[in-house]
């Protein structure tokens, strides 16, 4: 494992660390009532559900990326160039960035439940990022532009590891932005008792 990451992967690592800090700061200022409050009469996601969705998506992608990284190492595909997402991959990454202009329905495999305890929401979120962080480190020595995997949501599509490593931080920013917007919605609780996790 290299002691210094290539700049393109260091940027991904830094963005992942920033997402961790942003989530902690967001949750720390909320009561349990606020954390689990859902806009639009309970049909839109709460702050907790946004974080749960991020954890589930990162877990799923990380599993797929792990297979591609390990296969590339076994095949001797060593690093040659910085991350170069495909044309369509680049467009998808950009589509994830906030502010969100187009809302998509999340696949059932990563659709959040409701009412997970605060500690469990944060545990899953940080655990998923810890797994992703290790993938970034392990990907530093392989050809991330050659290694691919089946898209977990659309198996007929293959995704470059280089693309996936950029998708996760952008997806984090998308839903952290969404979670922040919940606080500005009409009806957001402005009073309440602190929960056990605070």
N, C-alpha and C positions, 0 to 999 in steps of 0.2 A: 504494500500500500504506500503510495507516494506521500511524502510529508507536506508537499505543496500541491494544491490542486491547480489544474489549468484554469486560466481566467474565466472561461465560459462556464465551467462547472462551479467555480468559486462563487460566481454570480448567482447560480441556482441555489447553492447552499445558503448564501446570505439572504436571499429572498425567502427561503424556508424559515430561517431564523426570525426574520421580520414578521412573518405570518404567525409564528408562535407567540411573539411578544404582543402583536396586535390582538390576538384572541384572548390572551390573559388580561390585557388592559380592558378590553370590552366587557368581559365577564365579571371582573373584579368590582366594577361599579354598579352591578345590577343585583336587585333582590331576586329571590327565586321566582316570585310572581312575574317580575319583568322578564327574566330569562326565558320563561316558558310561555309568555303571552304571544298569541297568534293574531295577526291582523286579519282584516276582512272577515270578521265574524268567525274566526277559527279555521279559515280555509287556506290562509297563507302561512308560511313557515315562521316559527319563532327563532330567536337568536340561538337557542339550544339546538334546534333542528338544523339550522344552517351549519353549525359546527359538526353535528352528527353526520350530516351528508358529506361534508369534507373528509371526515375520518373514513367513512365507508368507501368513498371514491378513491382516496389515496391508498387504502388497503388493497383494493381490487387492482388498481394499476400497478402497485408495487409488486404484487405477486406475479403479474404478467411480465413486467420489466426484469424481475429477478431471473426468470427463466431465460430471457434473451441475453442478459449479461453473462450468466453462467455458460450458456451455449457458445457465445462468442469467445469466451476465454478458453473453453475446451477446443475450439476450432483454431485457436491461435490468431484471432483477428485483433491485432493490436492497434492502439490509437494512431491515427494519421493526421486528422484535421479537427478543428473546433466543431462544435455542434452546428449542423446545417439541416434544420428541419425542412421537409419537403414543401413545395409550393402550397399544397392544400393544408399541410400541417401548420404552416405559418399563418394562413388565413384563419384556421380554427383557433390557434393560440390568441390571435388578435381579437377574435370574437368573444373570448372569455374575459377580456379586460373590462373593468368598470370605467365609467358608469354603464350599467347593463341597458342595452337598447332592445334586445330581443330575448324574451323569456322562453325557456324550453322546459318540457316536462321531464323530470328526472326518471330514468329507468327504475323499475321496481326493485332491482337489486341494491340500489343506493338511495332509496327513498327513506327518509327518516321516520322513526316512530314518534310518539309524543310522550313527554313526561319522564324521560330518562333523568336520573339524579344528576345534579351538577357535577359531582366528583367523577361520575362515570363518563359524562360527556367530555370533560377535559382529559380524563385518562386516555380515552380512545383517540382523541384528537392528537395529543402529544405522542402517543405510542405509534400512530400511523406516520407521523413526521419523523420519529426516530428511525423507523424502518426505511423511510425514503432517504433520510440523511445517509444511512449506510450504503444504500444503492448508489447515491451520487459518488461516494468515495470509491466504491468498487468499480464504477463505470469509468473511472479516470484512466484506466490502462487498456480499455478495449475500444474497438472501432464503433463508436456509438452511431455513426452514420450508416454503417453496414448492418448492424444487428437490428432485427425487427421482431415483432410479436403480433399475435392476433389481437385486434381491438376487443377488449372484454365485452363491449356492448354491441359491436358489429363484427362478428368473427370473420366475415369475408374480406375485411379490410386489414391490411398489415400496417403497423405503425413503427416508425424508426424510434429507437431508444432516445436519440437526440431530440425528437419531437416530444416524446412523453416527459422527458426531464424538464421541458419548458412549459408543458401543459399544466402540470400540478401547481406550480406557484401562481400561474395566471388564474387557475380555477380557485385557488385559495383567495386571491384578491377579489374575485367576482363575488363570492359568497360572504366574505368578511364585509365587503361593501354593502351587500344585501342586509346582513345582520345589523349593521350600523344604521341603515335606513329604517329598520323596525322602530327604533327609538324616536323617530320623527313622525310616526304614523298617528293618526287620530285615534284616541282611545288608549294609547300606551299608558300603563299604570304609572302614576307619579308618586304614589305612596305605597307602603307595605312593609311588612316585617322582614328583617334579614333572615336568610335561610341558614341552615346548619353549616353549609360549606363556606360561609363568609366570616 
